[in-house]
Amino acid sequence: MQMSQSTSDPIRGELAHDQQTTPEWSISRYDVVLILIPAAFLLAALFGSMLSLSVHLALFGAALIGAAAVIDGVFWNPPISR
């Protein structure tokens, strides 16, 4: 969660604000990864029942999507310390 910072400008006697406006909250890549995993299983259950797919096939597809999201979040684009 990033918040804009303001610093005082002693020469001008006023507050100087960041040029870049950032929202009060933002969704990071890792939030999307964490949302994607259960969403894949929910969508697999929904589409599996709508398309009369077997439960095993629907869960296998969801597991592949979830595994890809975990691999992306942990290995391909790991979190870095700032």
Helices and strands as residue ranges (DSSP letters): E 6-9, E 14-17, H 29-50, H 55-71, I 72-76
